[in-house]
Amino acid sequence: MAYTYLAPDGGLRGTSRNFYASRFARIFPAYLLGFVLAAPTDIFLSLRANPVAIASLKLAVNGILVLAFVQAWTPYTAWAWNFPAWSVSVEVFFYALFPWLGPRLSRIPLSRCLVVAAGLWIVSLVAPTALFLLKGPTGPPQIGDYLQMAVEFTPLLRVPEFAIGILVGRVFVAGGFDRLRNGLLSLIVALIILMVMAFSPHLSHPFLAGGLLTPLFVLLIVTLAGGNGPLASFLSMPFMILLGEASYGIYILQIPVSYVLRCPPPHTSGRVLLTYCGALVFVALLSFRFIESPLRLRIRRWLGGPEPSIVRSNASANSLVWAQGPVDPAVATIGSTDQAKGPARKTTRRSVVVGISAAAGASAVYGAVRFMRGARSQPGRRCLYLLRNLSG
């Protein structure tokens, strides 16, 4: 975001309203799709574990918190509805802070940005260290590990990592990492990260989740950004770029798709894992093409209108040229076709409506089937009781 939304003088490019509209348009369509796809399983599990009245109350509260992007603020609701969505809740908090925090961090002299970033990295490890001293080494959090979940998920505790990203982005735009544009270095750093992750079962999980690897990821990003070396070339291939565009959908839909396929993780079979991964990528690509991209453009127009974007030359990160249009290249492509009136606009609108309606309809049917299968004991009475309670 510092690369795109902060001007050379440290101010925010465009207005705060345009920034918020752009960010909401980017994350909400796939987020909503994940919410819809996860709904049948969540409803089924809640009804199986609770009386109908209590299940309805829990589902309503959790649904409101998830749709409001605030579920990560309590460890009791962080995993509500769609597990990976907790990180989007944290991300939305960062978006809320950025128009205020970004310009203030830009006042720090460039010569001190990396020193401040190093200090923030140490701060980010304070809570994991305190948990380690209190409980010793711990693995990934489980349901009921509320203290560890609070340490790993609370948005306020993740702010140092966000601030590090802003500071590093400023240094990168200013050309402070030009000497690190080494393709071999990016490959070495990537291998080191993979080695650490392979050793991760022997490390306390809150450290890994709390920013222990932040310096390595920073180094990987700034070396890859130069576009040199075999790893950067591989990631620049058209198919990899397309996967990058759909990567948010891959992340946010991973659990809902596993629910639909009836193969939630962990996957112990290689065949099941490959089938699941293939289906997940396919669904994410469809979501990006027919739901996320069309809705992104329309939401931005509804909420914020057009905003200035930046076209940076390949010669230098400092070369800035202003252009009118969306920041996201995918949105720019769609915008050029959507501006044509008539059939093109109707086709885009129809694809969005059909995509969301199909997902909602399929989820409703799937949820009904699962509910009936899980309610073999007195199914008619249970369904009538549910309908009576829902109808007030």
Phi and psi in degrees as a GROMACS rama.xvg file:
@    title "Ramachandran Plot"
@    xaxis  label "Phi"
@    yaxis  label "Psi"
@TYPE xy
-62.3398  -35.1742  ALA-2
-65.9527  -37.1091  TYR-3
-96.3969  -39.9619  THR-4
-105.591  -7.1167  TYR-5
-102.768  128.571  LEU-6
-76.1231  164.46  ALA-7
-56.8865  -29.6344  PRO-8
-83.1406  0.88653  ASP-9
94.4964  -6.99956  GLY-10
-79.6816  168.405  GLY-11
-82.4191  132.127  LEU-12
-74.5879  128.751  ARG-13
74.2178  -162.865  GLY-14
-101.837  162.221  THR-15
-61.7153  -36.4057  SER-16
-62.0963  -44.1363  ARG-17
-64.2096  -37.9092  ASN-18
-62.6424  -49.7949  PHE-19
-63.3564  -40.2648  TYR-20
-62.5761  -41.9781  ALA-21
-64.3275  -44.1148  SER-22
-69.6359  -41.6751  ARG-23
-62.9753  -42.017  PHE-24
-64.2239  -29.2079  ALA-25
-73.8737  -39.7839  ARG-26
-98.9269  -25.1484  ILE-27
-73.3481  -42.0255  PHE-28
-56.8497  -51.5241  PRO-29
-68.1536  -34.1091  ALA-30
-60.6272  -45.0143  TYR-31
-66.4864  -39.432  LEU-32
-61.5015  -43.7914  LEU-33
-61.3876  -38.6722  GLY-34
-61.1273  -45.0464  PHE-35
-66.572  -44.2943  VAL-36
-68.2332  -31.0864  LEU-37
-82.0708  -16.6683  ALA-38
-57.1591  -48.2885  ALA-39
-57.5776  -45.6842  PRO-40
-66.9365  -41.409  THR-41
-62.9897  -42.2792  ASP-42
-64.2735  -44.1304  ILE-43
-60.9318  -47.5551  PHE-44
-66.4028  -38.3308  LEU-45
-67.9359  -40.1628  SER-46
-68.7752  -31.0181  LEU-47
-72.9502  -29.0295  ARG-48
-97.5691  -14.6981  ALA-49
-136.965  157.604  ASN-50
-59.2916  157.598  PRO-51
-59.1031  -42.4771  VAL-52
-63.4684  -45.3735  ALA-53
-67.7504  -41.5231  ILE-54
-60.641  -42.2474  ALA-55
-63.1656  -40.8386  SER-56
-65.3188  -45.9111  LEU-57
-62.3919  -44.0406  LYS-58
-63.4124  -40.339  LEU-59
-65.0348  -46.6129  ALA-60
-64.2613  -48.2195  VAL-61
-62.7074  -41.095  ASN-62
-61.5748  -42.5083  GLY-63
-64.2803  -44.5011  ILE-64
-62.6077  -42.0415  LEU-65
-67.0774  -44.8838  VAL-66
-68.6829  -21.7012  LEU-67
-91.4156  0.795998  ALA-68
61.8899  34.5841  PHE-69
-123.032  13.2561  VAL-70
-67.1449  -24.9428  GLN-71
-75.9576  -6.9441  ALA-72
-75.943  -13.719  TRP-73
-130.05  139.137  THR-74
-66.799  -17.231  PRO-75
-76.6825  -22.1144  TYR-76
-119.624  1.95052  THR-77
-59.0895  -35.4778  ALA-78
-98.2716  16.6983  TRP-79
-66.1145  138.655  ALA-80
71.0982  -68.0951  TRP-81
-132.153  106.726  ASN-82
-48.6036  -52.1311  PHE-83
-64.4312  -14.0854  PRO-84
-67.4498  -13.2889  ALA-85
-59.3823  -36.7236  TRP-86
-70.76  -28.7622  SER-87
-68.9119  -35.2417  VAL-88
-59.9016  -42.5712  SER-89
-64.9902  -42.3916  VAL-90
-61.9122  -40.9163  GLU-91
-62.5157  -37.9662  VAL-92
-62.245  -40.1171  PHE-93
-62.9421  -40.7101  PHE-94
-59.7259  -41.723  TYR-95
-62.3086  -34.2301  ALA-96
-79.0553  -29.2301  LEU-97
-57.1047  -47.4083  PHE-98
-60.2411  -23.474  PRO-99
-92.3801  -44.4639  TRP-100
-76.0761  -41.2129  LEU-101
-56.2877  -54.1208  GLY-102
-61.155  -31.9294  PRO-103
-73.043  -38.2582  ARG-104
-68.6137  -24.2448  LEU-105
-70.5697  -15.4462  SER-106
-75.7616  -15.5104  ARG-107
-70.8685  130.256  ILE-108
-56.3726  143.833  PRO-109
-57.6525  -33.674  LEU-110
-66.2305  -17.4356  SER-111
-109.936  -2.80137  ARG-112
-59.9136  -45.4635  CYS-113
-70.4676  -30.4606  LEU-114
-66.5168  -44.2135  VAL-115
-64.2382  -39.8035  VAL-116
-61.5591  -40.1363  ALA-117
-63.2963  -40.1106  ALA-118
-63.8395  -40.1383  GLY-119
-66.412  -34.1274  LEU-120
-62.1773  -41.6785  TRP-121
-63.6109  -41.4874  ILE-122
-61.0959  -38.8695  VAL-123
-64.1938  -19.5458  SER-124
-95.5478  -0.0276205  LEU-125
-65.7547  -49.7451  VAL-126
-64.067  -45.5441  ALA-127
-60.1357  -36.2415  PRO-128
-65.9759  -42.9333  THR-129
-61.7558  -41.4264  ALA-130
-65.115  -38.1751  LEU-131
-63.875  -41.761  PHE-132
-67.5911  -29.7406  LEU-133
-82.0975  -41.9905  LEU-134
-118.226  -8.72003  LYS-135
80.6361  -172.565  GLY-136
-64.4499  137.948  PRO-137
-132.489  152.533  THR-138
-88.3859  -164.02  GLY-139
-57.9969  144.951  PRO-140
-65.4523  146.053  PRO-141
-113.742  163.978  GLN-142
-59.0714  124.889  ILE-143
106.164  -16.0794  GLY-144
-84.1095  66.2635  ASP-145
-68.739  -33.3103  TYR-146
-66.1962  -46.2895  LEU-147
-65.4714  -38.3249  GLN-148
-63.9742  -37.221  MET-149
-64.7063  -40.5105  ALA-150
-65.4074  -39.2641  VAL-151
-85.4965  -26.7011  GLU-152
-110.893  -22.0748  PHE-153
-60.1086  124.51  THR-154
-57.5806  -39.0093  PRO-155
-60.2659  -34.4136  LEU-156
-75.4397  -11.8535  LEU-157
-99.7858  -1.96905  ARG-158
-59.7359  -39.5323  VAL-159
-55.2921  -38.9964  PRO-160
-63.5025  -39.9282  GLU-161
-64.7969  -43.416  PHE-162
-64.199  -36.8136  ALA-163
-59.5242  -43.6162  ILE-164
-59.7716  -41.3477  GLY-165
-64.5417  -45.1075  ILE-166
-64.8746  -43.7182  LEU-167
-65.2854  -38.1184  VAL-168
-60.4928  -40.4584  GLY-169
-62.7064  -45.2206  ARG-170
-63.2694  -39.3886  VAL-171
-63.7038  -46.7879  PHE-172
-61.3904  -33.879  VAL-173
-78.6645  -1.46516  ALA-174
85.9659  15.7931  GLY-175
-71.11  -14.7692  GLY-176
-111.735  15.7425  PHE-177
-59.2067  -32.5002  ASP-178
-72.6139  -14.3086  ARG-179
-96.2401  8.13807  LEU-180
-78.0303  71.8843  ARG-181
-123.055  118.099  ASN-182
-62.533  -36.7316  GLY-183
-66.8697  -37.7304  LEU-184
-63.9905  -41.1256  LEU-185
-63.1681  -37.393  SER-186
-66.7649  -41.5585  LEU-187
-63.3001  -45.2119  ILE-188
-62.9423  -41.7467  VAL-189
-61.0899  -40.7028  ALA-190
-65.9438  -38.6055  LEU-191
-63.2177  -42.9128  ILE-192
-61.9138  -42.47  ILE-193
-63.1388  -38.8262  LEU-194
-64.3589  -42.8497  MET-195
-64.1376  -42.0711  VAL-196
-65.3453  -35.0599  MET-197
-65.8608  -29.873  ALA-198
-88.7052  -1.71592  PHE-199
-59.5456  -31.4586  SER-200
-58.306  -19.8005  PRO-201
-94.7445  -0.145627  HIS-202
-107.28  151.058  LEU-203
-68.6273  124.791  SER-204
-59.5024  -38.8119  HIS-205
-58.1676  -29.4414  PRO-206
-68.5975  -42.4228  PHE-207
-65.6099  -40.0406  LEU-208
-76.9674  -20.9629  ALA-209
-97.5754  9.61506  GLY-210
110.748  12.5127  GLY-211
-58.4468  -37.4984  LEU-212
-91.6139  7.73455  LEU-213
-54.4355  -46.0831  THR-214
-59.3191  -38.0224  PRO-215
-68.1909  -40.6491  LEU-216
-67.6664  -36.7234  PHE-217
-60.7331  -46.9449  VAL-218
-62.794  -39.4165  LEU-219
-63.8733  -43.5444  LEU-220
-66.3254  -45.8607  ILE-221
-71.0706  -28.376  VAL-222
-77.2342  -35.6661  THR-223
-70.4991  -30.4594  LEU-224
-63.4006  -20.8429  ALA-225
-70.6962  -18.0115  GLY-226
76.5024  16.9609  GLY-227
-107.469  152.094  ASN-228
96.6542  166.652  GLY-229
-66.2511  -36.8871  PRO-230
-67.6385  -44.0528  LEU-231
-64.1159  -38.5654  ALA-232
-64.8337  -41.1089  SER-233
-63.01  -43.8042  PHE-234
-71.7737  -14.0413  LEU-235
-91.0534  -2.14157  SER-236
-64.5396  147.169  MET-237
-53.8423  -42.3541  PRO-238
-65.8693  -38.3573  PHE-239
-68.3567  -35.0116  MET-240
-64.1197  -41.4543  ILE-241
-63.0063  -41.9956  LEU-242
-62.2358  -36.6104  LEU-243
-62.5724  -40.4959  GLY-244
-63.4539  -36.0724  GLU-245
-91.0765  2.12746  ALA-246
-63.6654  -35.1057  SER-247
-62.9959  -41.8685  TYR-248
-64.1088  -39.3075  GLY-249
-59.2699  -41.0752  ILE-250
-70.0065  -51.7923  TYR-251
-76.2309  -19.6311  ILE-252
-100.08  1.5235  LEU-253
-61.1849  -42.1164  GLN-254
-77.443  -46.9248  ILE-255
-56.7551  -40.83  PRO-256
-65.6714  -38.6507  VAL-257
-65.4999  -33.5767  SER-258
-63.765  -46.5491  TYR-259
-62.8913  -39.234  VAL-260
-81.4843  -4.89922  LEU-261
60.343  38.375  ARG-262
-140.114  64.2359  CYS-263
-65.274  151.561  PRO-264
-67.1643  160.565  PRO-265
-79.1799  149.699  PRO-266
-100.485  116.593  HIS-267
-95.4413  -10.5069  THR-268
-106.148  129.918  SER-269
-62.4105  -37.7695  GLY-270
-66.2839  -42.2112  ARG-271
-64.7642  -40.4201  VAL-272
-63.67  -44.8261  LEU-273
-65.1147  -41.6496  LEU-274
-61.9562  -45.1548  THR-275
-62.4602  -46.7038  TYR-276
-62.5272  -42.4376  CYS-277
-62.2169  -44.4035  GLY-278
-65.0773  -39.0967  ALA-279
-63.6177  -46.9718  LEU-280
-62.8886  -41.569  VAL-281
-62.1064  -46.3908  PHE-282
-64.3101  -40.4669  VAL-283
-64.7738  -38.2981  ALA-284
-66.7456  -42.3705  LEU-285
-62.4641  -41.5869  LEU-286
-62.1612  -43.1285  SER-287
-63.5258  -41.2984  PHE-288
-76.4217  -43.9527  ARG-289
-105.391  -14.3506  PHE-290
-120.298  -57.5491  ILE-291
-64.8116  -51.3349  GLU-292
-64.6567  -48.6207  SER-293
-62.4488  -44.0099  PRO-294
-67.9231  -32.7897  LEU-295
-59.0322  -46.6076  ARG-296
-63.8422  -44.5874  LEU-297
-69.0219  -39.7918  ARG-298
-63.3698  -40.5516  ILE-299
-64.3387  -37.7281  ARG-300
-70.1593  -38.6562  ARG-301
-66.385  -41.8005  TRP-302
-95.336  -36.8018  LEU-303
-131.288  -13.6013  GLY-304
73.4262  -175.145  GLY-305
-69.2177  151.474  PRO-306
-136.28  155.583  GLU-307
-71.6376  143.942  PRO-308
-125.259  170.745  SER-309
-118.174  132.768  ILE-310
-111.531  113.988  VAL-311
-101.756  133.765  ARG-312
-72.2715  154.727  SER-313
-72.3177  -19.3251  ASN-314
-68.9455  -37.8565  ALA-315
-152.639  143.673  SER-316
-71.7658  -15.0525  ALA-317
-86.2319  -12.8057  ASN-318
-78.1158  113.487  SER-319
-118.49  129.221  LEU-320
-128.974  126.378  VAL-321
-81.2906  142.367  TRP-322
-145.675  148.489  ALA-323
-85.2473  135.051  GLN-324
139.567  177.433  GLY-325
-70.1007  151.485  PRO-326
-70.0641  -42.7527  VAL-327
-74.1692  124.507  ASP-328
-59.0535  -35.7246  PRO-329
-63.2034  -40.1906  ALA-330
-67.7013  -37.3852  VAL-331
-61.4562  -41.4797  ALA-332
-63.063  -43.4131  THR-333
-68.4532  -37.9528  ILE-334
-61.5752  -35.7695  GLY-335
-66.3623  -31.2975  SER-336
-86.1073  -30.7611  THR-337
-73.498  -21.1295  ASP-338
-69.4897  -22.1727  GLN-339
-71.6225  130.803  ALA-340
-86.4111  159.894  LYS-341
102.105  -134.591  GLY-342
-59.5649  -36.4884  PRO-343
-61.8523  -44.477  ALA-344
-66.5794  -41.2773  ARG-345
-63.5034  -38.0144  LYS-346
-63.9345  -42.7274  THR-347
-62.7966  -45.78  THR-348
-62.8609  -41.2857  ARG-349
-64.447  -40.0571  ARG-350
-64.1141  -37.6882  SER-351
-66.0537  -48.5518  VAL-352
-62.9103  -44.8923  VAL-353
-63.4917  -42.1016  VAL-354
-62.0291  -49.1086  GLY-355
-68.7133  -41.012  ILE-356
-63.6145  -41.0947  SER-357
-63.9184  -42.5602  ALA-358
-63.9953  -43.9862  ALA-359
-65.7898  -42.7951  ALA-360
-64.6853  -45.2756  GLY-361
-62.5009  -39.8442  ALA-362
-65.6568  -40.0759  SER-363
-63.9122  -45.2975  ALA-364
-63.2955  -45.0731  VAL-365
-61.4213  -43.0323  TYR-366
-64.7028  -38.9266  GLY-367
-64.2214  -42.4936  ALA-368
-63.0408  -45.5003  VAL-369
-63.9959  -40.1408  ARG-370
-63.3441  -43.3173  PHE-371
-66.5404  -38.5277  MET-372
-66.1154  -36.6434  ARG-373
-80.3336  -8.58425  GLY-374
-114.644  43.7409  ALA-375
-62.7042  -26.9501  ARG-376
-84.8088  114.339  SER-377
53.0181  55.4524  GLN-378
-63.8189  -39.5883  PRO-379
-63.55  -44.5818  GLY-380
-62.6996  -40.376  ARG-381
-66.4449  -42.8456  ARG-382
-64.1531  -43.903  CYS-383
-64.0466  -37.5472  LEU-384
-64.6156  -42.0759  TYR-385
-63.2038  -47.6728  LEU-386
-62.9749  -39.1534  LEU-387
-64.2209  -40.0603  ARG-388
-70.7566  -40.205  ASN-389
-68.6168  -29.887  LEU-390
-83.6744  0.325001  SER-391
